[in-house]
Amino acid sequence: MLTKKMKKGIIAGCALTAGIVFSVVACDMSMTTATYRLSTSKLQTPVRIVFISDLHNSLFGKNQSELIAEVEKADPDIVVIGGDIADKTQDYYPENSYILAEYLGKRYPCYYSMGNHEYSRGDSSLIKQRLQNYGIKVLQGSGEVLTVNNEEIEVCGIFDANAYFEKDGEYVNELQAVTAEEGTDRYRVLIAHFPEDVEEYLKGNFDLILSGHAHGGQWRIPGILNGLYAPGQGFFPKYAGGLYQHGDTWQIVSRGLWKPSTVIAIPRVFNRPEFVIADIVPEGQK
């Protein structure tokens, strides 16, 4: 027969076990992959985009071996880096991110647009130069047309829809600089870090918008709460992570690859670091 003291011990043990199990599952920081399939009448052959955002100099395996393996497995036609490869509060030299960038730039058509952390650090020009040295195209109020599988794809990037930069002696709005006329036949992709500004981005006539920044709302309850808090959106953010449709335009918001590296960092709960694949397929293709 169990004594009262023994019963209390069993209850305490069960509670401790449940707490440990919850912590392991809820705070699992292993990488997950989100794959989105989008159809369009503008392409005749499929195009695959790998989207990497909000790495914040986090490391996945020795010399980024886990991330590199995911990229190789995906076998993308285009790689997009959506900002915040560096962190403004730690890891002053983002060498972990540079390891990945050097690998990507040598093997894939690769495009990068700046995030708020690079901007806040004050050395974004040095970071952009380093990425360019690796063969990565840096886009800020600019774009490039490339041919993939005999299809023309236009990739554009901005930092801020309301920011201006100097071009040919004039100040030009970043978003206006990459805005196209309505009805263009070319499939157009915009890299824009801040998902909450999507209403501005829609003025640019893009087919796909790739954003990050929200970190999945930090704390999630799958199927119930998509995100608790995101910068720029506050509590219960609308664009915490996932796929969103705005008329004829799709927006993918990556939950980002950042994972806590210090004890003072706010943990991610039920919110694993996310690697994103976007498959753009011809309309009607199964």
C-alpha positions as CSV (number, residue, x, y, z in Angstrom):
1,M,0.0,0.0,0.0
2,L,1.3,3.4,-1.0
3,T,1.9,5.9,1.7
4,K,0.9,9.5,1.4
5,K,4.6,10.5,1.1
6,M,5.0,7.9,-1.7
7,K,2.0,9.2,-3.6
8,K,3.4,12.8,-3.4
9,G,6.7,11.5,-4.7
10,I,5.0,9.8,-7.6
11,I,3.0,12.9,-8.5
12,A,6.1,15.0,-8.3
13,G,8.0,12.6,-10.5
14,C,5.3,12.5,-13.1
15,A,5.1,16.3,-13.1
16,L,8.9,16.5,-13.5
17,T,8.8,14.0,-16.3
18,A,6.0,15.8,-18.1
19,G,7.9,19.1,-17.8
20,I,11.0,17.6,-19.3
21,V,9.1,16.0,-22.1
22,F,7.2,19.2,-22.8
23,S,10.5,21.2,-22.8
24,V,12.2,18.8,-25.2
25,V,9.2,18.8,-27.6
26,A,8.2,22.4,-27.3
27,C,11.7,23.8,-27.6
28,D,13.0,21.5,-30.2
29,M,15.5,23.5,-32.2
30,S,16.1,21.0,-35.0
31,M,15.4,22.4,-38.5
32,T,12.2,21.7,-40.3
33,T,11.4,22.2,-44.0
34,A,8.2,23.9,-45.3
35,T,7.4,23.3,-48.9
36,Y,4.9,25.4,-50.8
37,R,3.5,24.6,-54.3
38,L,2.2,27.6,-56.2
39,S,0.7,27.5,-59.7
40,T,0.9,30.2,-62.4
41,S,-0.1,30.7,-66.0
42,K,3.2,32.6,-66.6
43,L,5.4,29.5,-66.6
44,Q,5.5,26.4,-68.8
45,T,8.0,24.5,-66.8
46,P,8.5,24.3,-63.0
47,V,10.9,26.5,-61.1
48,R,12.1,25.8,-57.5
49,I,13.2,28.5,-55.1
50,V,14.9,27.9,-51.8
51,F,14.3,30.7,-49.3
52,I,16.6,31.2,-46.4
53,S,15.8,34.0,-44.0
54,D,16.7,35.2,-40.5
55,L,19.7,33.0,-40.0
56,H,21.2,35.5,-37.4
57,N,24.5,33.7,-37.7
58,S,23.1,30.5,-36.3
59,L,25.0,27.3,-36.9
60,F,23.4,24.0,-38.2
61,G,26.0,21.3,-38.0
62,K,29.8,21.7,-38.5
63,N,30.4,24.3,-41.2
64,Q,26.7,24.5,-41.8
65,S,26.6,20.9,-43.0
66,E,22.9,20.4,-42.1
67,L,21.8,23.5,-44.0
68,I,24.0,22.7,-47.0
69,A,22.6,19.1,-47.1
70,E,19.1,20.6,-47.2
71,V,20.0,22.9,-50.0
72,E,21.6,20.0,-52.0
73,K,18.6,17.8,-51.4
74,A,16.2,20.5,-52.6
75,D,18.3,21.0,-55.8
76,P,16.9,24.6,-56.3
77,D,17.0,26.6,-59.5
78,I,17.2,29.9,-57.4
79,V,18.3,30.6,-53.9
80,V,17.0,33.7,-52.0
81,I,18.4,35.0,-48.8
82,G,15.8,37.2,-47.1
83,G,17.8,39.3,-44.7
84,D,19.1,39.2,-41.1
85,I,21.9,36.8,-41.8
86,A,23.8,38.8,-39.2
87,D,22.6,39.8,-35.7
88,K,22.8,43.3,-34.2
89,T,23.4,42.2,-30.6
90,Q,25.8,39.3,-30.8
91,D,28.3,37.6,-33.1
92,Y,29.8,40.7,-34.4
93,Y,31.5,38.8,-37.2
94,P,28.8,36.7,-38.8
95,E,31.2,33.9,-39.9
96,N,28.7,31.1,-39.7
97,S,26.5,32.9,-42.2
98,Y,29.4,33.6,-44.5
99,I,30.2,29.9,-44.6
100,L,26.8,29.3,-46.0
101,A,26.9,32.3,-48.3
102,E,30.1,31.3,-49.9
103,Y,28.8,27.8,-50.6
104,L,25.6,29.1,-52.1
105,G,27.1,31.9,-54.2
106,K,29.5,29.5,-56.0
107,R,26.8,26.9,-56.9
108,Y,23.4,28.6,-57.5
109,P,21.9,31.8,-58.8
110,C,21.6,33.5,-55.4
111,Y,20.0,36.8,-54.4
112,Y,20.0,38.7,-51.1
113,S,18.1,41.6,-49.7
114,M,18.9,43.3,-46.4
115,G,17.1,42.9,-43.1
116,N,16.8,45.2,-40.1
117,H,19.6,43.6,-38.2
118,E,22.2,44.3,-40.9
119,Y,20.9,47.9,-41.1
120,S,21.0,48.4,-37.3
121,R,24.6,47.1,-37.0
122,G,25.8,50.0,-39.1
123,D,28.1,47.8,-41.3
124,S,25.6,46.7,-43.9
125,S,27.8,47.9,-46.7
126,L,30.6,45.6,-45.6
127,I,28.2,42.7,-45.3
128,K,26.9,43.3,-48.8
129,Q,30.4,43.6,-50.3
130,R,31.3,40.3,-48.7
131,L,28.3,38.6,-50.2
132,Q,29.0,40.1,-53.6
133,N,32.5,38.7,-53.3
134,Y,30.9,35.3,-53.0
135,G,28.9,35.8,-56.2
136,I,25.6,36.7,-54.5
137,K,23.5,39.4,-56.2
138,V,22.6,42.1,-53.6
139,L,19.3,43.7,-54.4
140,Q,18.1,47.0,-52.8
141,G,15.7,48.8,-55.0
142,S,16.9,46.7,-57.9
143,G,16.2,43.5,-59.7
144,E,17.6,41.0,-62.2
145,V,16.0,38.9,-64.9
146,L,17.4,35.4,-65.2
147,T,16.5,32.5,-67.4
148,V,15.6,29.2,-65.6
149,N,14.5,26.1,-67.5
150,N,13.9,28.4,-70.6
151,E,11.7,30.6,-68.4
152,E,12.3,34.2,-67.6
153,I,12.1,35.0,-63.9
154,E,12.5,38.5,-62.5
155,V,13.9,38.7,-58.9
156,C,13.7,42.0,-57.1
157,G,14.6,43.2,-53.7
158,I,14.0,46.1,-51.4
159,F,14.8,46.9,-47.8
160,D,11.9,49.4,-47.1
161,A,9.0,50.3,-49.3
162,N,9.2,53.9,-48.2
163,A,13.0,54.2,-48.4
164,Y,14.9,56.2,-51.1
165,F,18.3,55.8,-52.6
166,E,20.5,57.9,-54.9
167,K,20.6,56.9,-58.5
168,D,22.0,59.0,-61.3
169,G,22.0,62.1,-59.1
170,E,18.3,61.6,-58.1
171,Y,16.6,60.1,-55.1
172,V,14.5,57.1,-56.1
173,N,11.9,55.2,-54.0
174,E,13.0,51.6,-53.6
175,L,9.6,50.0,-54.3
176,Q,8.9,52.3,-57.2
177,A,12.2,51.4,-58.7
178,V,11.2,47.8,-59.0
179,T,7.5,48.3,-59.8
180,A,6.2,46.9,-63.1
181,E,3.3,47.7,-65.2
182,E,0.1,45.7,-64.6
183,G,-0.3,42.6,-66.8
184,T,3.4,41.8,-67.3
185,D,4.0,38.3,-68.7
186,R,7.1,37.7,-66.7
187,Y,6.9,35.9,-63.4
188,R,8.1,38.4,-60.7
189,V,9.5,37.7,-57.2
190,L,10.0,40.3,-54.5
191,I,12.4,39.9,-51.6
192,A,11.0,42.2,-48.8
193,H,12.0,41.5,-45.2
194,F,9.0,43.0,-43.4
195,P,5.8,41.0,-43.9
196,E,3.5,43.6,-42.3
197,D,4.1,46.0,-45.2
198,V,2.5,43.8,-47.7
199,E,-0.1,46.3,-48.8
200,E,2.7,48.5,-50.0
201,Y,4.4,45.6,-51.8
202,L,1.2,44.8,-53.7
203,K,1.6,48.1,-55.6
204,G,4.6,46.7,-57.3
205,N,2.7,44.0,-59.3
206,F,4.6,40.9,-58.1
207,D,3.5,37.3,-58.3
208,L,5.4,36.1,-55.2
209,I,6.6,38.0,-52.2
210,L,9.2,36.5,-49.8
211,S,9.4,37.9,-46.3
212,G,10.8,36.9,-42.9
213,H,11.4,39.0,-39.8
214,A,8.5,37.7,-37.6
215,H,10.3,34.5,-36.4
216,G,7.1,32.6,-36.4
217,G,5.6,34.8,-33.7
218,Q,8.2,33.3,-31.3
219,W,5.7,31.1,-29.3
220,R,3.2,28.9,-31.2
221,I,0.5,26.4,-30.4
222,P,0.1,24.5,-33.7
223,G,-3.5,24.5,-34.9
224,I,-4.5,27.1,-32.3
225,L,-2.0,30.0,-32.2
226,N,0.1,30.8,-35.2
227,G,2.3,33.2,-33.3
228,L,2.2,35.2,-30.0
229,Y,4.3,38.3,-30.9
230,A,6.2,39.7,-33.8
231,P,8.2,43.0,-34.2
232,G,6.2,45.5,-36.2
233,Q,3.0,43.6,-35.7
234,G,2.7,43.2,-31.9
235,F,0.7,40.4,-30.2
236,F,-1.1,37.8,-32.3
237,P,0.5,38.8,-35.6
238,K,-1.3,38.3,-38.8
239,Y,1.8,37.4,-40.8
240,A,3.8,35.3,-38.3
241,G,4.7,32.6,-40.8
242,G,3.1,30.5,-43.6
243,L,1.5,31.1,-47.0
244,Y,-0.8,34.1,-47.6
245,Q,-2.9,35.0,-50.7
246,H,-3.5,38.6,-51.7
247,G,-5.6,38.4,-54.9
248,D,-3.3,37.1,-57.6
249,T,-0.2,37.6,-55.4
250,W,1.2,35.0,-53.0
251,Q,3.3,35.8,-50.0
252,I,5.5,33.4,-48.1
253,V,6.6,34.4,-44.6
254,S,9.4,32.3,-43.4
255,R,9.6,31.5,-39.7
256,G,13.3,32.0,-40.0
257,L,16.3,29.9,-39.1
258,W,17.4,31.8,-35.9
259,K,17.7,29.7,-32.8
260,P,18.5,31.0,-29.3
261,S,22.3,30.9,-28.6
262,T,22.3,32.6,-25.2
263,V,20.4,32.1,-22.0
264,I,18.9,35.6,-22.2
265,A,17.3,35.0,-25.6
266,I,13.6,34.5,-25.7
267,P,13.0,30.8,-26.6
268,R,11.1,29.6,-29.6
269,V,8.2,27.4,-28.4
270,F,6.6,24.8,-30.8
271,N,8.4,26.9,-33.4
272,R,11.3,25.1,-35.0
273,P,13.8,26.9,-37.3
274,E,12.4,26.8,-40.8
275,F,13.9,26.1,-44.2
276,V,11.6,27.0,-47.0
277,I,11.1,25.6,-50.5
278,A,8.7,27.3,-53.0
279,D,7.8,25.2,-56.1
280,I,6.4,27.4,-58.9
281,V,4.5,25.2,-61.3
282,P,2.6,25.7,-64.5
283,E,-1.2,26.1,-64.0
284,G,-3.0,22.8,-64.3
285,Q,0.1,20.7,-63.6
286,K,-0.4,18.0,-61.0
